Amino acid sequence: MRILISNDDGYLAPGINALIDVLSPIAEIAVCAPDSNRSGASNSLTLERPISVYQSERGFYYTTGTPSDCVHIALTGLLPWRPDLVVSGINHGMNVGEDTLYSGTVAAAMEAYLFGIPAIAFSQAERGWRDLDSAARCARSLVERLYSALPKPFLLNVNIPNRAYDQIGPPVATRLARRHHSEPVLRTQDPFGRDMYWIGPTGPFKDGGEGTDYHAVRHGNVSVTPLRYEMTNDALLDTLGGVLS
């Protein structure tokens, strides 16, 4: 198997290096990741400036672009082969519910999916990298278990609790949770008295009950959520057509 690995925390982040270590024994690995943290980059592509690409001492590629840039460049001109699978992460903190819309980790996987390549985004539930080795073992197990079992291409969003490996519950298929609106922005001032704003924290969950990714992770299970990019509101399509006709 040939696997391309990316992330949004940067090529030096512990999470991506844990993935590299556990997947290298079972696959030919290529890495193309941002040069620094690009959390919240979503599916953005860099269109108004060139993107530089460098190689680390381990031979892995890192770029000045976004996670989507990294996968796009790797697939369309950088790699001499087409990967069988693209893996993104392991992210520093969970990506559940609406987080998936903003996540650079998920975006890197989705970019591969748009090219018809199976992809999995991995995240740890809590920040701090505690029990990262356990999360990496879970990631490898899911790669080995799901790659051959699912119809291709697929796009999966996986969240892993920060627990010792033998204390992590089995993986469960989940849907995305739903949050309330985010909290208000935080206003401050720079040294010159000009207003500055920090995006406020995310709101509490409106729907985080059984069957959701949030519920699974909070109860010690690995959540596995199948995603798609198709956003057409089919329920409104016929009504809209009638109004416009």
Secondary structure, DSSP 8 states (H G I E B T S, - for coil): -EEEEE-SS-TTSHHHHHHHHHHGGGSEEEEEEESS--TT-TT----SS---EEE-TTS-EEESS-HHHHHHHIIIII-SS--SEEEEEEESS---TTHHHH-HHHHHHHHHHHTT--EEEEEESSTT-TTHHHHHHHHHHHHHHHTTTS-SS-EEEEEE-SS-GGGSEEEEE-B--EE------EEEE-TTS-EEEE------EEE--TTBHHHHHHTTEEEEEE-------HHHHHHHHHHH-
